């Protein structure tokens, strides 16, 4: 089918959008949304229906859908203020409101010329007269080429010794890891997880911290590359794949997730790993978390292990031991730490001071909570860099870093924090 409205033409067979005669490039999902809304333009289409029809009921965040609608409007010369093609009905869904004309696409060949038979018989006869000879010559040439290739391959096979595969003596059937077969090491972007809940402010800190910790876990695995948290969080408000590939063209995998609360106060984390080079879903899973149980800060390690397994990346034994470690045994301390990280991420003087208080409370509950000490040191260093005189805050940064070193003398992050503090001082 071909849809026409305003200066836009949409060809559903060629998957092409043209606006004022110019081709407009869009992502496949954006194209699917546009076509689905046009095909159902006589009624309102709910967000849940789009999730079911476009994403096959996979767990997708509301932000993702909103970004795709924004891209669809942009492709059609529309925007969220004018809404002259796609109208938003707050809390309900979307409806395509532009006047559309529809035409069928045919595969019929172009009709022959209506010239008189006598005028076209001569060239036809001339063409047919030489066609058999040309065909025979072409076949003979093709056979000679095939015979020459066979002879070359036969001689080549006799001069090269066959090589036996280098199999592991422990497992002779073991295939090499995926990144060993492909010299390109997987490069992963973990986009900030979304929240699907009526209490956005309650679960957003946990979703953000889950994202940060998942990134940190993945960065401990030598067989993959991972975009660091500061760069990852620049995509929090725009997860459109075209935008990501434009900003980070080397990234070939994206991890996205949704935190959803159930009616009992517990929650589920839905995670998926997508190959953006061919738009395929590599892996997905749901993790059900009960409130006040310590599995809420073990899930990041489980996700990291599943991701590496799905990519067939070899995880070293030392890396496995690191993934098995949990930051604290206290759920209360962890919740304070999560809230502190959220306040630290707000990057205002007041919020960073509040983060320090939250980290201190977490440390008081669990004096061996290494991550809380490091976060507290980072918070002091942030104030020293942006909001206060460095010489006034340097002793506090030093004290916090030394507390970390007392727990873990080999903490690279504590030594790094000290070094950066002295640089800014």
C-alpha positions in Angstrom: 0.0 0.0 0.0 1.0 3.6 -0.5 -0.3 6.3 1.8 -0.4 10.0 0.8 -1.0 13.0 3.1 0.3 16.6 3.0 3.6 16.3 1.2 4.3 12.9 2.5 4.2 9.5 0.8 4.7 6.2 2.6 5.5 3.1 0.6 4.8 0.0 2.7 6.4 -2.3 0.2 9.7 -0.5 -0.1 9.6 0.6 3.6 10.2 4.2 2.4 9.0 7.6 3.5 9.4 10.6 1.2 8.6 14.1 2.3 8.4 16.8 -0.4 10.1 14.4 -2.7 13.0 13.7 -0.3 13.6 10.3 1.3 13.4 10.4 5.1 15.4 7.8 7.1 13.7 6.3 10.2 14.2 3.3 12.4 12.2 0.2 11.6 10.1 0.5 14.8 9.3 4.2 14.0 8.2 3.2 10.5 6.0 0.4 12.0 4.4 2.8 14.4 3.6 5.3 11.7 2.0 2.6 9.5 0.1 1.0 12.4 -1.4 4.4 13.4 -2.4 5.2 9.8 -4.0 1.8 9.3 -6.0 2.4 12.5 -6.6 6.1 12.0 -10.3 5.8 12.6 -9.8 5.2 16.3 -7.5 5.9 19.3 -4.6 3.5 19.7 -3.5 3.0 23.3 0.1 2.8 24.4 -0.4 -0.7 25.6 -1.6 -1.7 22.2 1.5 -0.2 20.6 3.7 -2.1 23.1 1.9 -5.4 22.1 1.7 -4.9 18.3 5.0 -3.1 17.7 7.2 -4.8 20.3 5.4 -8.1 20.6 4.5 -7.4 24.2 8.2 -7.2 25.2 9.0 -5.1 28.2 9.7 -1.6 26.8 9.8 1.6 28.8 7.4 4.4 28.3 10.4 6.7 27.5 11.2 4.4 24.6 7.7 4.7 23.1 7.6 8.5 23.7 11.0 8.9 21.9 9.7 6.8 19.0 6.6 8.9 18.7 8.8 12.0 18.7 10.9 10.5 15.9 7.7 9.6 14.0 6.4 13.2 14.2 9.7 14.6 13.2 9.9 12.3 10.1 6.4 13.5 9.1 7.2 17.2 9.6 5.2 17.3 12.8 6.1 18.0 16.5 4.6 17.6 20.0 3.2 21.2 20.0 1.5 21.2 16.6 0.3 17.6 16.4 -1.2 17.9 13.0 -0.5 14.3 12.1 -0.2 12.3 15.3 -2.3 13.5 18.2 -1.6 12.6 21.8 -4.6 12.0 24.0 -3.2 12.4 27.5 -3.3 9.2 29.5 -5.0 7.3 26.7 -2.8 7.0 23.6 -2.4 8.3 20.1 -4.4 8.8 16.9 -3.4 9.7 13.4 -5.5 12.7 12.4 -4.2 13.8 9.0 -6.3 13.2 5.9 -4.9 10.2 4.1 -5.4 8.9 0.6 -4.5 5.3 -0.2 -3.3 3.7 -3.4 -2.4 0.1 -4.2 1.1 -0.9 -5.3 1.3 -3.3 -8.3 4.0 -5.4 -9.7 2.7 -5.4 -13.3 5.3 -4.8 -16.0 5.2 -1.6 -18.1 2.8 -2.0 -21.0 4.3 -2.5 -24.5 4.4 0.3 -27.0 1.3 0.6 -29.2 3.3 1.0 -32.4 2.1 -0.9 -35.5 3.3 -4.5 -35.9 5.2 -3.7 -39.0 7.2 -1.0 -37.3 8.4 -3.3 -34.4 8.8 -6.6 -36.2 12.2 -5.8 -37.7 14.1 -5.1 -34.6 12.5 -8.1 -32.8 13.6 -10.4 -35.6 17.1 -8.9 -35.6 17.4 -9.5 -31.9 16.2 -13.0 -32.0 18.5 -13.9 -34.8 21.6 -13.3 -32.8 20.3 -14.4 -29.4 20.9 -18.2 -29.8 24.5 -17.7 -30.9 25.2 -15.3 -28.0 23.7 -17.7 -25.5 25.8 -20.6 -26.8 28.9 -18.6 -26.6 28.1 -17.5 -23.1 27.5 -21.1 -21.9 30.8 -22.3 -23.4 32.7 -19.5 -21.7 31.0 -20.3 -18.4 31.9 -24.0 -18.6 35.6 -23.1 -19.3 35.6 -20.8 -16.3 34.2 -23.5 -14.0 36.7 -26.1 -15.2 39.6 -23.7 -14.7 38.4 -23.0 -11.1 38.1 -26.7 -10.3 41.6 -27.4 -11.6 43.0 -24.5 -9.5 41.3 -25.7 -6.3 42.5 -29.3 -6.9 46.1 -28.2 -7.3 45.8 -25.9 -4.3 44.5 -28.7 -2.1 47.5 -30.9 -2.9 50.0 -28.2 -1.9 48.5 -27.2 1.4 48.7 -29.6 4.4 45.4 -29.9 6.2 45.4 -28.4 9.7 43.8 -30.1 12.7 41.7 -27.9 14.9 43.3 -26.8 18.1 40.9 -28.4 20.6 41.1 -28.1 24.3 42.3 -31.3 26.0 39.8 -30.8 28.7 36.9 -30.4 26.3 37.7 -31.5 22.7 34.3 -30.4 21.5 34.4 -26.9 23.0 33.9 -24.1 20.5 35.9 -20.9 21.0 34.2 -18.0 22.5 32.2 -15.7 20.3 34.7 -12.8 20.7 37.5 -15.3 19.8 35.7 -16.2 16.5 35.2 -12.5 15.8 38.2 -10.3 16.5 35.8 -7.4 17.4 35.4 -7.3 21.2 31.7 -6.7 22.1 31.2 -3.0 22.9 28.2 -2.5 25.2 26.1 0.5 26.2 23.9 0.1 29.3 21.2 2.8 29.0 19.7 4.0 32.2 16.8 1.7 33.2 13.3 3.1 33.0 10.6 3.0 35.7 7.1 1.7 35.1 5.3 2.7 38.2 3.0 5.3 39.6 5.7 6.3 42.1 8.5 7.4 39.8 10.4 9.2 42.5 10.4 6.1 44.7 11.9 3.7 42.2 14.0 6.0 40.0 17.0 6.1 42.4 17.0 2.3 42.5 16.8 2.1 38.7 19.7 4.5 38.3 21.8 2.7 40.8 21.0 -0.7 39.2 22.3 0.8 35.9 25.5 2.1 37.5 26.3 -1.1 39.3 25.6 -3.2 36.3 28.1 -1.1 34.3 30.7 -1.5 37.0 30.2 -5.3 37.1 30.5 -5.5 33.4 33.6 -3.3 33.3 35.3 -5.9 35.6 35.2 -8.4 32.7 38.2 -8.3 30.4 36.5 -9.8 27.4 34.1 -6.9 26.7 34.1 -3.1 26.5 31.5 -1.0 28.3 30.6 2.6 28.1 31.3 4.3 31.5 28.4 5.6 33.6 28.8 9.4 32.8 28.5 8.8 29.1 25.7 6.2 29.6 23.5 8.6 31.5 23.5 11.1 28.7 21.1 8.8 27.0 18.6 8.7 29.9 16.1 11.0 28.1 16.7 9.8 24.6 17.2 6.0 24.0 16.4 6.1 20.3 18.8 3.8 18.6 19.6 6.1 15.7 20.6 8.8 18.2 22.8 6.3 20.0 24.5 5.0 16.9 25.1 8.6 15.8 26.8 9.5 19.1 28.5 6.1 19.7 29.1 4.5 16.3 31.4 1.8 17.7 28.8 0.4 20.1 27.3 -2.8 18.8 25.2 -4.0 21.8 22.7 -2.2 24.1 21.4 -3.3 27.4 18.1 -1.7 28.4 15.7 -2.5 31.3 12.5 -1.6 33.1 11.8 -1.5 36.8 8.1 -2.3 37.5 6.4 -2.4 40.8 3.7 -4.9 41.6 0.7 -4.5 43.9 2.5 -5.9 47.0 5.4 -3.4 47.0 7.7 -5.9 45.3 9.1 -5.3 41.9 10.4 -6.9 38.7 13.4 -5.9 36.6 13.0 -6.7 32.9 16.3 -6.6 31.0 17.2 -7.2 27.4 20.4 -7.3 25.3 20.0 -6.0 21.8 22.5 -6.3 18.9 22.0 -2.9 17.2 24.1 -3.8 14.2 21.3 -6.2 12.9 18.4 -5.1 15.3 18.2 -8.6 16.9 17.3 -9.5 20.5 20.2 -11.5 21.8 18.9 -12.2 25.3 16.2 -11.1 27.8 15.1 -12.1 31.2 12.9 -11.0 34.1 14.1 -10.7 37.7 11.5 -10.7 40.5 12.8 -8.9 43.6 11.2 -8.9 47.1 11.5 -5.8 49.2 13.7 -6.1 52.3 15.6 -9.1 50.8 19.3 -8.8 49.8 18.7 -10.2 46.3 18.0 -6.6 45.2 21.7 -5.9 45.2 22.7 -9.3 43.8 20.7 -9.0 40.6 23.3 -6.8 38.9 25.9 -9.6 39.1 23.4 -12.1 37.8 22.6 -9.9 34.8 26.3 -9.3 34.1 26.9 -13.1 34.1 23.9 -13.7 31.8 25.0 -11.1 29.4 28.6 -12.5 29.1 27.2 -16.0 28.7 24.8 -14.9 25.9 27.8 -13.3 24.1 29.9 -16.4 24.8 32.6 -14.2 26.5 35.0 -16.1 28.7 35.0 -14.9 32.3 38.2 -15.5 34.2 38.0 -17.2 37.6 39.2 -14.0 39.4 36.4 -12.1 37.6 33.9 -14.7 38.7 34.9 -14.2 42.3 34.5 -10.4 41.9 31.0 -10.8 40.4 30.0 -13.0 43.3 30.8 -10.3 45.9 28.0 -8.3 47.3 28.4 -4.7 48.5 26.8 -5.1 51.9 24.8 -7.6 53.9 22.4 -4.9 55.1 19.3 -4.0 53.0 18.8 -0.8 55.0 22.4 0.3 54.4 22.0 -0.4 50.7 18.8 1.6 50.4 20.5 4.6 52.1 23.4 4.1 49.7 21.1 4.1 46.7 19.4 7.3 47.8 22.8 8.9 48.4 23.9 8.0 44.9 20.7 9.5 43.5 21.3 12.8 45.4 24.9 12.8 44.3 23.9 12.5 40.7 21.7 15.6 41.1 24.9 17.7 41.3 23.7 20.6 43.4 25.4 21.8 46.6 22.4 20.8 48.7 21.9 17.4 47.1 25.6 16.5 47.5 25.5 17.5 51.2 22.4 15.3 51.6 24.2 12.5 49.8 27.1 12.7 52.3 24.6 12.3 55.2 23.0 9.3 53.6 26.4 7.6 52.9 27.4 8.3 56.5 24.2 6.7 57.8 24.8 3.6 55.6 28.4 3.3 57.0 27.1 3.6 60.5 24.8 0.5 59.8 27.5 -1.4 58.0 31.1 -0.2 58.9 32.5 -2.5 56.2 30.4 -1.0 53.4 33.4 -0.2 51.1 31.2 1.3 48.3 29.6 3.8 50.7 33.0 5.0 51.9 34.1 5.5 48.3 30.9 7.3 47.4 31.3 9.6 50.5 34.9 10.4 49.4 33.6 11.2 45.9 30.9 13.5 47.3 33.4 15.5 49.4 35.7 15.7 46.3 32.7 17.0 44.3 32.0 19.8 46.8 35.7 20.6 46.8 35.8 20.9 43.0 32.6 22.8 42.4 31.1 24.4 45.5 33.8 25.2 48.2 37.4 26.1 48.7 39.6 23.0 48.0 41.8 23.4 51.0 38.8 23.3 53.3 37.5 20.0 52.0 40.8 18.2 51.3 41.1 16.8 54.9 37.7 15.2 54.6 38.4 13.7 51.3 41.7 12.2 52.7 39.9 10.9 55.8 37.2 9.2 53.7 39.7 7.7 51.3 41.9 6.4 54.2 38.8 4.7 55.7 38.4 2.8 52.4 42.1 1.8 52.4 41.7 0.5 56.0 39.0 -1.9 54.7 40.7 -2.7 51.4 44.3 -1.6 51.0 44.3 -2.5 47.3 41.3 -0.3 46.5 42.3 1.4 43.2 39.3 3.7 43.4 40.3 5.0 46.9 43.8 5.8 45.7 42.4 7.4 42.5 40.1 9.6 44.6 43.1 10.7 46.8 45.1 11.6 43.7 42.3 13.6 42.1 41.7 15.4 45.3 45.4 16.5 45.5 45.2 17.6 41.9 42.2 19.9 42.5 43.7 21.1 45.8 
